[in-house]
Amino acid sequence: MEYLSSLDILKNEIIKVDKGSIESDKAHSKIIRISLLTPNLGDGIDNIEKLDVSEFAWSSLSSAKLNKTDSYQIIYDCEILAPWKLIKKTR
């Protein structure tokens, strides 16, 4: 998480949470902890399709699903935060 706070691209950016991808109690518990450590936490969204271009969100969708459309870039993905990934909508 320290790495995230050092990223210049996240300075002053609001990071939303993809509520629609929460599929287990473990994922729900982990996103609560991630949210507490996320500066500039924004609203929850029902799915990542509701993101505007250049917006960021935490999502627990698989990398395969995210890469399938070429519309999302994975900014941060680490085993400790799994299944959560920080993504950015690119188109």
C-alpha positions, 0 to 999 in steps of 0.5 A: 500500500505504501507503493500506491501512495507514492504513485504520482498518477494517483495524486489527487485522484478519486478511487472508486470501488467496484461493488459488483465484483464482490463475490465473497465475505473474504473479498468484502472484508479485504476491500474494507481494509483497503478502503481505510488505507486508500486516500481520496476514496470515492463512491462505490459503483455497480460495475466497472462499465460505469467508470468514465475514461481515466477514472480509477477503481478497486475491482476484484474481477480477474485479470483475464476479464479485465484484459479481454476488452482492452478498456482497462489498465491494471495499475496495481496487483499484488498477492497480499490484496488479492483478489483486488486490483487497482484499475484505470479505464482507458477507453 
